[in-house]
Amino acid sequence: MPFPLIYWARGAGGSGGGAAGRCPTGRRDTNAAGLRYDGYAVTFDAVREFALTLDNVEEGASYGTPAFRAGGALFARLREDGDSLVVRTTFEERAELLAADPDTYYITDHYLEYRWVLVRLSRVHPDALRDLLRGAHRMAAADKRRGAARRPSARAPRRRSQ
């Protein structure tokens, strides 16, 4: 069974008790894993729990908010608004997400030239977020490996001849 990312946010009308709590809308729709998803709200605590199950992930901070890195390369962080997650992606995937669900996925002018997408935790489907985080983790780990291969060896810096 996939890792549950459904946690009813406190004050949303549910019990606040995680995936076993009542859905705020009272409905009992389920996904393929048997998890209720109608009226869900993914919390950052649930994001943290899932992100830390991925290989070689460390939690830290970025721009003063909690963030996750794979081998030192940033792949996700909480945005300052507290409801959005900044997630690494490709320009192609970002365009598809923005076209498919602009209420959930968005960008600001700041991110136009960068491979990141903003995700509203209050609207994203847990399975979609899980997949997005896995992809972001893979990209960050691959970027870190490529960067390490291009870096010069740990030898003394060359001196310029004058």
N, CA, C and O atoms as a DFTB+ gen file, in Angstrom:
648 C
 N C O
     1  1       0.846      -1.184       0.000
     2  2       0.000       0.000       0.000
     3  2       0.883       1.236       0.000
     4  3       1.839       1.291       0.774
     5  1       0.599       2.244      -0.848
     6  2       1.425       3.442      -0.880
     7  2       1.358       4.193       0.438
     8  3       0.415       4.044       1.215
     9  1       2.367       4.992       0.667
    10  2       2.433       5.794       1.881
    11  2       1.257       6.758       1.903
    12  3       1.063       7.493       0.934
    13  1       0.463       6.785       2.969
    14  2      -0.697       7.681       2.998
    15  2      -0.275       9.132       3.160
    16  3       0.452       9.469       4.095
    17  1      -0.723       9.983       2.265
    18  2      -0.440      11.407       2.348
    19  2      -1.693      12.176       2.721
    20  3      -1.700      13.405       2.665
    21  1      -2.739      11.485       3.097
    22  2      -3.983      12.163       3.417
    23  2      -4.057      12.369       4.927
    24  3      -4.115      11.411       5.698
    25  1      -4.053      13.592       5.318
    26  2      -4.225      13.962       6.706
    27  2      -5.243      15.082       6.713
    28  3      -5.044      16.101       6.051
    29  1      -6.308      14.919       7.435
    30  2      -7.312      15.976       7.468
    31  2      -6.757      17.126       8.279
    32  3      -6.356      16.956       9.431
    33  1      -6.738      18.277       7.679
    34  2      -6.199      19.458       8.351
    35  2      -7.082      19.812       9.539
    36  3      -8.306      19.698       9.471
    37  1      -6.461      20.237      10.612
    38  2      -7.218      20.660      11.795
    39  2      -8.129      21.820      11.410
    40  3      -7.741      22.707      10.650
    41  1      -9.316      21.797      11.935
    42  2     -10.261      22.866      11.662
    43  2     -11.006      22.687      10.353
    44  3     -11.804      23.541       9.968
    45  1     -10.751      21.581       9.666
    46  2     -11.425      21.366       8.381
    47  2     -12.741      20.624       8.559
    48  3     -13.385      20.262       7.574
    49  1     -13.143      20.397       9.796
    50  2     -14.415      19.730      10.025
    51  2     -14.253      18.255      10.309
    52  3     -15.223      17.587      10.667
    53  1     -13.040      17.728      10.157
    54  2     -12.795      16.317      10.438
    55  2     -12.247      16.163      11.834
    56  3     -12.202      17.116      12.612
    57  1     -11.831      14.952      12.140
    58  2     -11.312      14.682      13.465
    59  2      -9.879      15.142      13.614
    60  3      -9.385      15.250      14.737
    61  1      -9.183      15.421      12.493
    62  2      -7.788      15.809      12.558
    63  2      -6.901      14.628      12.851
    64  3      -5.709      14.801      13.106
    65  1      -7.450      13.435      12.821
    66  2      -6.718      12.253      13.241
    67  2      -6.025      11.508      12.135
    68  3      -5.750      10.320      12.304
    69  1      -5.729      12.116      11.031
    70  2      -4.992      11.435       9.974
    71  2      -5.934      10.732       9.019
    72  3      -7.118      11.058       8.940
    73  1      -5.391       9.755       8.290
    74  2      -6.156       9.078       7.250
    75  2      -7.363       8.347       7.814
    76  3      -8.331       8.096       7.096
    77  1      -7.312       8.007       9.092
    78  2      -8.434       7.291       9.689
    79  2      -9.552       8.233      10.133
    80  3     -10.633       7.774      10.501
    81  1      -9.301       9.562      10.104
    82  2     -10.312      10.518      10.536
    83  2     -11.444      10.631       9.528
    84  3     -11.313      10.185       8.388
    85  1     -12.547      11.224       9.942
    86  2     -13.678      11.406       9.030
    87  2     -13.351      12.466       8.007
    88  3     -12.719      13.476       8.316
    89  1     -13.775      12.235       6.826
    90  2     -13.623      13.200       5.749
    91  2     -14.459      14.428       6.090
    92  3     -15.600      14.279       6.528
    93  1     -13.929      15.640       5.904
    94  2     -14.699      16.842       6.249
    95  2     -16.045      16.919       5.552
    96  3     -16.978      17.513       6.092
    97  1     -16.173      16.330       4.356
    98  2     -17.444      16.395       3.652
    99  2     -18.366      15.255       4.054
   100  3     -19.539      15.240       3.682
   101  1     -17.835      14.291       4.820
   102  2     -18.638      13.155       5.231
   103  2     -18.692      12.043       4.196
   104  3     -19.236      10.977       4.483
   105  1     -18.140      12.257       2.986
   106  2     -18.157      11.237       1.941
   107  2     -17.062      10.226       2.185
   108  3     -16.109      10.494       2.916
   109  1     -17.197       9.078       1.580
   110  2     -16.221       8.014       1.784
   111  2     -15.667       7.492       0.462
   112  3     -15.458       6.289       0.305
   113  1     -15.430       8.401      -0.493
   114  2     -14.822       7.989      -1.748
   115  2     -13.418       7.478      -1.457
   116  3     -12.756       7.957      -0.536
   117  1     -12.965       6.509      -2.237
   118  2     -11.630       5.969      -2.009
   119  2     -10.847       5.937      -3.310
   120  3     -11.412       5.915      -4.403
   121  1      -9.512       5.935      -3.157
   122  2      -8.657       5.746      -4.325
   123  2      -8.314       4.260      -4.396
   124  3      -8.848       3.464      -3.623
   125  1      -7.425       3.880      -5.320
   126  2      -7.085       2.471      -5.514
   127  2      -6.489       1.846      -4.264
   128  3      -6.604       0.637      -4.062
   129  1      -5.851       2.654      -3.418
   130  2      -5.235       2.125      -2.201
   131  2      -6.234       2.026      -1.055
   132  3      -5.879       1.590       0.040
   133  1      -7.475       2.426      -1.295
   134  2      -8.481       2.364      -0.248
   135  2      -8.481       3.573       0.669
   136  3      -9.146       3.560       1.705
   137  1      -7.741       4.630       0.305
   138  2      -7.691       5.825       1.134
   139  2      -8.779       6.795       0.709
   140  3      -8.975       7.035      -0.482
   141  1      -9.485       7.352       1.681
   142  2     -10.494       8.361       1.354
   143  2      -9.799       9.603       0.815
   144  3      -8.741       9.993       1.309
   145  1     -10.394      10.224      -0.197
   146  2      -9.761      11.414      -0.747
   147  2     -10.693      12.572      -1.028
   148  3     -10.209      13.642      -1.399
   149  1     -11.958      12.434      -0.880
   150  2     -12.847      13.552      -1.131
   151  2     -12.760      14.523       0.044
   152  3     -12.920      14.124       1.198
   153  1     -12.509      15.784      -0.249
   154  2     -12.430      16.783       0.815
   155  2     -11.117      16.746       1.569
   156  3     -11.037      17.256       2.686
   157  1     -10.083      16.151       0.982
   158  2      -8.796      16.035       1.662
   159  2      -8.104      17.374       1.768
   160  3      -8.431      18.323       1.055
   161  1      -7.161      17.434       2.653
   162  2      -6.223      18.543       2.752
   163  2      -4.895      17.910       3.134
   164  3      -4.767      17.321       4.208
   165  1      -3.915      18.032       2.262
   166  2      -2.600      17.493       2.548
   167  2      -1.885      18.499       3.443
   168  3      -1.813      19.681       3.108
   169  1      -1.364      18.051       4.559
   170  2      -0.633      18.945       5.458
   171  2       0.858      18.853       5.180
   172  3       1.332      17.894       4.570
   173  1       1.588      19.858       5.633
   174  2       3.029      19.816       5.450
   175  2       3.650      18.693       6.274
   176  3       4.669      18.131       5.874
   177  1       3.062      18.360       7.404
   178  2       3.567      17.223       8.192
   179  2       3.513      15.932       7.378
   180  3       4.420      15.103       7.463
   181  1       2.458      15.764       6.597
   182  2       2.352      14.580       5.744
   183  2       3.399      14.622       4.636
   184  3       3.981      13.594       4.291
   185  1       3.641      15.810       4.077
   186  2       4.692      15.965       3.065
   187  2       6.033      15.583       3.676
   188  3       6.809      14.848       3.064
   189  1       6.306      16.074       4.863
   190  2       7.573      15.776       5.562
   191  2       7.738      14.271       5.758
   192  3       8.793      13.712       5.459
   193  1       6.691      13.623       6.261
   194  2       6.780      12.176       6.493
   195  2       7.112      11.431       5.206
   196  3       7.944      10.524       5.206
   197  1       6.460      11.815       4.109
   198  2       6.718      11.134       2.849
   199  2       8.115      11.458       2.319
   200  3       8.852      10.553       1.928
   201  1       8.483      12.735       2.303
   202  2       9.783      13.138       1.756
   203  2      10.927      12.425       2.469
   204  3      11.915      12.042       1.841
   205  1      10.792      12.252       3.766
   206  2      11.872      11.616       4.532
   207  2      11.957      10.108       4.302
   208  3      12.898       9.470       4.773
   209  1      10.992       9.527       3.587
   210  2      11.094       8.102       3.230
   211  2      11.917       7.909       1.966
   212  3      12.326       6.788       1.664
   213  1      12.167       8.987       1.221
   214  2      12.941       8.896      -0.020
   215  2      14.434       8.775       0.316
   216  3      14.872       9.204       1.384
   217  1      15.200       8.194      -0.596
   218  2      16.626       7.947      -0.361
   219  2      17.425       9.238      -0.222
   220  3      17.227      10.196      -0.969
   221  1      18.331       9.239       0.750
   222  2      19.331      10.294       0.912
   223  2      18.716      11.687       1.024
   224  3      19.248      12.646       0.465
   225  1      17.602      11.803       1.740
   226  2      16.925      13.095       1.903
   227  2      17.266      13.684       3.255
   228  3      17.277      12.993       4.273
   229  1      17.542      14.968       3.241
   230  2      17.767      15.689       4.484
   231  2      16.812      16.874       4.535
   232  3      16.528      17.505       3.517
   233  1      16.323      17.163       5.734
   234  2      15.449      18.317       5.918
   235  2      16.276      19.476       6.425
   236  3      17.148      19.305       7.277
   237  1      16.007      20.635       5.908
   238  2      16.690      21.844       6.332
   239  2      15.786      23.028       6.101
   240  3      14.569      22.937       6.261
   241  1      16.387      24.145       5.724
   242  2      15.615      25.353       5.459
   243  2      16.071      25.978       4.145
   244  3      17.221      25.829       3.731
   245  1      15.157      26.669       3.512
   246  2      15.447      27.437       2.306
   247  2      14.548      28.666       2.346
   248  3      13.330      28.543       2.472
   249  1      15.127      29.813       2.241
   250  2      14.378      31.075       2.338
   251  2      13.537      31.126       3.613
   252  3      12.431      31.666       3.620
   253  1      14.072      30.564       4.677
   254  2      13.414      30.622       5.973
   255  2      12.247      29.667       6.155
   256  3      11.519      29.768       7.142
   257  1      12.055      28.743       5.225
   258  2      10.967      27.770       5.344
   259  2      11.545      26.360       5.298
   260  3      12.647      26.166       4.784
   261  1      10.821      25.368       5.829
   262  2      11.303      23.986       5.783
   263  2      11.506      23.535       4.337
   264  3      10.729      23.875       3.445
   265  1      12.580      22.754       4.130
   266  2      12.928      22.335       2.775
   267  2      13.530      20.934       2.804
   268  3      13.980      20.458       3.847
   269  1      13.531      20.278       1.637
   270  2      14.080      18.935       1.504
   271  2      15.098      18.911       0.383
   272  3      14.887      19.479      -0.689
   273  1      16.216      18.236       0.655
   274  2      17.292      18.113      -0.316
   275  2      17.637      16.648      -0.500
   276  3      17.546      15.847       0.431
   277  1      18.035      16.312      -1.723
   278  2      18.547      14.974      -2.033
   279  2      20.028      15.141      -2.328
   280  3      20.405      15.719      -3.348
   281  1      20.863      14.635      -1.435
   282  2      22.299      14.788      -1.617
   283  2      22.729      16.237      -1.670
   284  3      23.716      16.564      -2.329
   285  1      22.017      17.102      -0.997
   286  2      22.352      18.519      -0.959
   287  2      21.623      19.368      -1.991
   288  3      21.660      20.595      -1.906
   289  1      20.954      18.739      -2.973
   290  2      20.238      19.489      -4.015
   291  2      18.772      19.651      -3.616
   292  3      18.081      18.666      -3.355
   293  1      18.308      20.888      -3.572
   294  2      16.933      21.190      -3.180
   295  2      15.934      20.576      -4.157
   296  3      16.107      20.676      -5.372
   297  1      14.881      19.937      -3.622
   298  2      13.822      19.439      -4.512
   299  2      12.435      19.876      -4.078
   300  3      11.504      19.787      -4.878
   301  1      12.251      20.341      -2.863
   302  2      10.942      20.845      -2.430
   303  2      11.116      21.699      -1.179
   304  3      11.993      21.455      -0.350
   305  1      10.257      22.701      -1.069
   306  2      10.239      23.524       0.143
   307  2       8.854      24.107       0.334
   308  3       8.093      24.261      -0.621
   309  1       8.537      24.427       1.568
   310  2       7.275      25.088       1.871
   311  2       7.408      26.553       1.478
   312  3       8.420      27.191       1.770
   313  1       6.403      27.074       0.829
   314  2       6.411      28.492       0.455
   315  2       5.990      29.317       1.670
   316  3       5.369      28.798       2.597
   317  1       6.326      30.573       1.657
   318  2       6.063      31.459       2.793
   319  2       4.587      31.555       3.149
   320  3       4.263      31.846       4.301
   321  1       3.673      31.319       2.193
   322  2       2.236      31.419       2.481
   323  2       1.736      30.270       3.351
   324  3       0.626      30.340       3.879
   325  1       2.536      29.213       3.509
   326  2       2.171      28.085       4.353
   327  2       1.207      27.100       3.722
   328  3       0.976      26.029       4.283
   329  1       0.631      27.433       2.558
   330  2      -0.311      26.541       1.885
   331  2       0.251      25.986       0.587
   332  3      -0.361      25.110      -0.025
   333  1       1.408      26.480       0.155
   334  2       1.955      26.043      -1.121
   335  2       3.314      25.391      -0.927
   336  3       4.092      25.761      -0.048
   337  1       3.565      24.419      -1.772
   338  2       4.846      23.741      -1.798
   339  2       5.532      24.127      -3.097
   340  3       4.901      24.120      -4.154
   341  1       6.800      24.460      -3.037
   342  2       7.606      24.761      -4.220
   343  2       8.309      23.460      -4.579
   344  3       9.074      22.932      -3.773
   345  1       8.061      22.930      -5.783
   346  2       8.558      21.607      -6.153
   347  2       9.335      21.683      -7.467
   348  3       8.890      22.305      -8.431
   349  1      10.501      21.040      -7.487
   350  2      11.326      20.967      -8.702
   351  2      10.594      20.141      -9.755
   352  3       9.960      19.134      -9.441
   353  1      10.691      20.579     -10.997
   354  2      10.047      19.876     -12.102
   355  2      10.756      20.242     -13.395
   356  3      11.784      20.918     -13.361
   357  1      10.237      19.816     -14.517
   358  2      10.739      20.245     -15.817
   359  2       9.799      21.307     -16.363
   360  3       8.666      21.434     -15.897
   361  1      10.257      22.066     -17.341
   362  2       9.375      23.058     -17.954
   363  2       8.186      22.375     -18.634
   364  3       7.070      22.894     -18.606
   365  1       8.426      21.221     -19.240
   366  2       7.360      20.501     -19.942
   367  2       6.294      20.004     -18.963
   368  3       5.097      20.187     -19.187
   369  1       6.744      19.373     -17.876
   370  2       5.784      18.869     -16.891
   371  2       5.024      20.024     -16.256
   372  3       3.820      19.924     -16.020
   373  1       5.721      21.117     -15.981
   374  2       5.059      22.275     -15.377
   375  2       3.958      22.803     -16.297
   376  3       2.861      23.114     -15.833
   377  1       4.239      22.905     -17.585
   378  2       3.235      23.389     -18.532
   379  2       2.007      22.479     -18.540
   380  3       0.874      22.957     -18.591
   381  1       2.237      21.171     -18.489
   382  2       1.118      20.224     -18.460
   383  2       0.297      20.378     -17.181
   384  3      -0.933      20.371     -17.230
   385  1       0.964      20.516     -16.046
   386  2       0.259      20.675     -14.769
   387  2      -0.554      21.961     -14.747
   388  3      -1.711      21.965     -14.325
   389  1       0.051      23.050     -15.203
   390  2      -0.653      24.342     -15.225
   391  2      -1.880      24.297     -16.125
   392  3      -2.920      24.867     -15.794
   393  1      -1.759      23.621     -17.259
   394  2      -2.894      23.530     -18.191
   395  2      -3.986      22.615     -17.640
   396  3      -5.174      22.889     -17.815
   397  1      -3.588      21.530     -16.974
   398  2      -4.555      20.540     -16.495
   399  2      -5.320      21.005     -15.254
   400  3      -6.510      20.721     -15.122
   401  1      -4.650      21.716     -14.344
   402  2      -5.297      22.082     -13.086
   403  2      -4.715      23.385     -12.528
   404  3      -3.940      23.351     -11.572
   405  1      -5.076      24.527     -13.110
   406  2      -4.510      25.807     -12.668
   407  2      -4.943      26.235     -11.262
   408  3      -4.336      27.138     -10.685
   409  1      -5.968      25.614     -10.709
   410  2      -6.354      25.928      -9.338
   411  2      -5.421      25.274      -8.326
   412  3      -5.320      25.728      -7.186
   413  1      -4.745      24.215      -8.738
   414  2      -3.833      23.487      -7.855
   415  2      -2.377      23.862      -8.119
   416  3      -1.606      24.069      -7.182
   417  1      -2.003      23.948      -9.395
   418  2      -0.620      24.219      -9.782
   419  2      -0.535      25.619     -10.368
   420  3      -1.370      26.008     -11.184
   421  1       0.475      26.376      -9.954
   422  2       0.621      27.739     -10.448
   423  2       2.074      28.174     -10.328
   424  3       2.893      27.476      -9.730
   425  1       2.387      29.322     -10.897
   426  2       3.705      29.935     -10.726
   427  2       3.514      31.429     -10.551
   428  3       2.463      31.980     -10.878
   429  1       4.524      32.059     -10.042
   430  2       4.560      33.521      -9.985
   431  2       5.629      33.973     -10.972
   432  3       6.372      33.152     -11.509
   433  1       5.706      35.276     -11.209
   434  2       6.701      35.802     -12.145
   435  2       8.122      35.368     -11.759
   436  3       8.962      35.127     -12.626
   437  1       8.374      35.275     -10.482
   438  2       9.708      34.877     -10.013
   439  2      10.143      33.525     -10.593
   440  3      11.323      33.335     -10.885
   441  1       9.220      32.601     -10.761
   442  2       9.554      31.241     -11.190
   443  2       9.490      31.025     -12.702
   444  3       9.706      29.904     -13.161
   445  1       9.199      32.059     -13.485
   446  2       9.044      31.894     -14.928
   447  2      10.258      31.230     -15.586
   448  3      10.092      30.375     -16.455
   449  1      11.440      31.601     -15.196
   450  2      12.659      31.096     -15.830
   451  2      13.283      29.916     -15.088
   452  3      14.390      29.494     -15.426
   453  1      12.604      29.387     -14.100
   454  2      13.155      28.304     -13.286
   455  2      12.289      27.057     -13.386
   456  3      11.086      27.148     -13.632
   457  1      12.894      25.906     -13.198
   458  2      12.192      24.620     -13.291
   459  2      11.540      24.272     -11.948
   460  3      11.940      23.313     -11.288
   461  1      10.544      25.053     -11.554
   462  2       9.818      24.833     -10.308
   463  2       8.340      25.087     -10.573
   464  3       7.972      25.858     -11.459
   465  1       7.503      24.420      -9.785
   466  2       6.068      24.669      -9.838
   467  2       5.579      24.843      -8.400
   468  3       6.107      24.227      -7.476
   469  1       4.578      25.678      -8.227
   470  2       3.957      25.879      -6.915
   471  2       2.707      25.007      -6.851
   472  3       1.919      24.949      -7.795
   473  1       2.546      24.331      -5.715
   474  2       1.450      23.377      -5.540
   475  2       0.661      23.763      -4.296
   476  3       1.219      23.851      -3.203
   477  1      -0.644      23.992      -4.466
   478  2      -1.499      24.309      -3.311
   479  2      -1.803      23.020      -2.551
   480  3      -2.473      22.129      -3.073
   481  1      -1.310      22.924      -1.320
   482  2      -1.532      21.722      -0.509
   483  2      -3.004      21.511      -0.210
   484  3      -3.447      20.374      -0.044
   485  1      -3.755      22.578      -0.140
   486  2      -5.184      22.468       0.174
   487  2      -5.988      21.894      -0.983
   488  3      -7.152      21.533      -0.807
   489  1      -5.379      21.803      -2.176
   490  2      -6.125      21.331      -3.345
   491  2      -5.544      20.091      -4.014
   492  3      -6.262      19.381      -4.719
   493  1      -4.260      19.819      -3.806
   494  2      -3.603      18.738      -4.541
   495  2      -4.084      17.368      -4.074
   496  3      -4.329      17.149      -2.887
   497  1      -4.213      16.461      -5.024
   498  2      -4.556      15.084      -4.697
   499  2      -3.303      14.415      -4.128
   500  3      -2.220      14.573      -4.693
   501  1      -3.420      13.683      -3.042
   502  2      -2.251      13.068      -2.419
   503  2      -1.420      12.199      -3.364
   504  3      -0.191      12.236      -3.308
   505  1      -2.068      11.420      -4.229
   506  2      -1.315      10.570      -5.161
   507  2      -0.514      11.417      -6.145
   508  3       0.625      11.079      -6.470
   509  1      -1.093      12.501      -6.616
   510  2      -0.393      13.382      -7.548
   511  2       0.813      14.031      -6.874
   512  3       1.877      14.148      -7.482
   513  1       0.652      14.447      -5.634
   514  2       1.761      15.070      -4.919
   515  2       2.875      14.068      -4.664
   516  3       4.054      14.399      -4.786
   517  1       2.506      12.858      -4.312
   518  2       3.507      11.802      -4.093
   519  2       4.337      11.589      -5.360
   520  3       5.565      11.515      -5.303
   521  1       3.652      11.490      -6.507
   522  2       4.348      11.296      -7.779
   523  2       5.240      12.491      -8.107
   524  3       6.369      12.316      -8.566
   525  1       4.748      13.682      -7.878
   526  2       5.516      14.891      -8.150
   527  2       6.770      14.945      -7.276
   528  3       7.846      15.296      -7.760
   529  1       6.640      14.603      -5.998
   530  2       7.786      14.607      -5.096
   531  2       8.815      13.543      -5.482
   532  3      10.019      13.785      -5.401
   533  1       8.346      12.376      -5.897
   534  2       9.284      11.331      -6.346
   535  2      10.080      11.816      -7.555
   536  3      11.297      11.639      -7.611
   537  1       9.398      12.424      -8.519
   538  2      10.084      12.938      -9.701
   539  2      11.058      14.050      -9.352
   540  3      12.170      14.087      -9.880
   541  1      10.658      14.954      -8.472
   542  2      11.527      16.050      -8.047
   543  2      12.764      15.504      -7.345
   544  3      13.871      16.005      -7.544
   545  1      12.573      14.483      -6.528
   546  2      13.686      13.842      -5.828
   547  2      14.668      13.229      -6.825
   548  3      15.881      13.395      -6.692
   549  1      14.140      12.521      -7.824
   550  2      15.009      11.912      -8.854
   551  2      15.800      12.982      -9.608
   552  3      16.995      12.814      -9.852
   553  1      15.142      14.073      -9.973
   554  2      15.826      15.151     -10.702
   555  2      16.928      15.780      -9.857
   556  3      18.029      16.029     -10.348
   557  1      16.629      16.037      -8.587
   558  2      17.628      16.660      -7.708
   559  2      18.827      15.739      -7.523
   560  3      19.972      16.187      -7.573
   561  1      18.567      14.461      -7.311
   562  2      19.664      13.504      -7.132
   563  2      20.503      13.405      -8.402
   564  3      21.730      13.345      -8.328
   565  1      19.853      13.387      -9.570
   566  2      20.578      13.311     -10.839
   567  2      21.384      14.586     -11.076
   568  3      22.533      14.514     -11.512
   569  1      20.799      15.754     -10.795
   570  2      21.524      17.019     -10.958
   571  2      22.748      17.051     -10.058
   572  3      23.811      17.523     -10.459
   573  1      22.595      16.553      -8.853
   574  2      23.714      16.549      -7.906
   575  2      24.832      15.636      -8.415
   576  3      26.008      15.986      -8.322
   577  1      24.465      14.457      -8.957
   578  2      25.478      13.540      -9.498
   579  2      26.191      14.158     -10.691
   580  3      27.414      14.064     -10.795
   581  1      25.446      14.786     -11.588
   582  2      26.066      15.427     -12.755
   583  2      26.984      16.561     -12.321
   584  3      28.070      16.734     -12.875
   585  1      26.551      17.329     -11.337
   586  2      27.373      18.434     -10.829
   587  2      28.654      17.933     -10.197
   588  3      29.707      18.550     -10.355
   589  1      28.575      16.817      -9.480
   590  2      29.764      16.246      -8.849
   591  2      30.741      15.755      -9.903
   592  3      31.953      15.848      -9.712
   593  1      30.239      15.239     -11.000
   594  2      31.115      14.743     -12.061
   595  2      31.828      15.889     -12.765
   596  3      32.941      15.705     -13.259
   597  1      31.215      17.068     -12.823
   598  2      31.833      18.213     -13.500
   599  2      32.779      18.993     -12.606
   600  3      33.638      19.725     -13.097
   601  1      32.627      18.842     -11.289
   602  2      33.463      19.603     -10.375
   603  2      34.908      19.155     -10.461
   604  3      35.167      17.963     -10.625
   605  1      35.860      20.078     -10.355
   606  2      37.259      19.661     -10.356
   607  2      37.552      18.822      -9.126
   608  3      36.836      18.888      -8.126
   609  1      38.604      18.039      -9.210
   610  2      38.966      17.190      -8.079
   611  2      39.407      18.049      -6.905
   612  3      39.599      19.257      -7.037
   613  1      39.559      17.419      -5.780
   614  2      39.897      18.142      -4.554
   615  2      41.401      18.395      -4.479
   616  3      42.037      18.051      -3.483
   617  1      41.959      18.978      -5.498
   618  2      43.375      19.305      -5.478
   619  2      43.529      20.784      -5.176
   620  3      42.557      21.539      -5.182
   621  1      44.731      21.176      -4.919
   622  2      45.005      22.580      -4.613
   623  2      44.686      23.438      -5.833
   624  3      44.890      23.000      -6.965
   625  1      44.193      24.644      -5.619
   626  2      43.878      25.518      -6.748
   627  2      45.144      25.882      -7.520
   628  3      46.223      26.008      -6.941
   629  1      44.999      26.046      -8.809
   630  2      46.116      26.437      -9.654
   631  2      46.467      27.898      -9.415
   632  3      45.602      28.730      -9.145
   633  1      47.728      28.180      -9.519
   634  2      48.169      29.571      -9.397
   635  2      48.396      30.123     -10.790
   636  3      48.917      29.444     -11.675
   637  1      48.002      31.346     -10.957
   638  2      48.236      32.014     -12.244
   639  2      49.696      32.419     -12.344
   640  3      50.303      32.898     -11.387
   641  1      50.226      32.214     -13.512
   642  2      51.614      32.699     -13.724
   643  2      51.533      34.158     -14.144
   644  3      50.671      34.553     -14.930
   645  1      52.430      34.931     -13.615
   646  2      52.373      36.368     -13.925
   647  2      53.562      36.809     -14.709
   648  3      53.674      37.985     -15.053
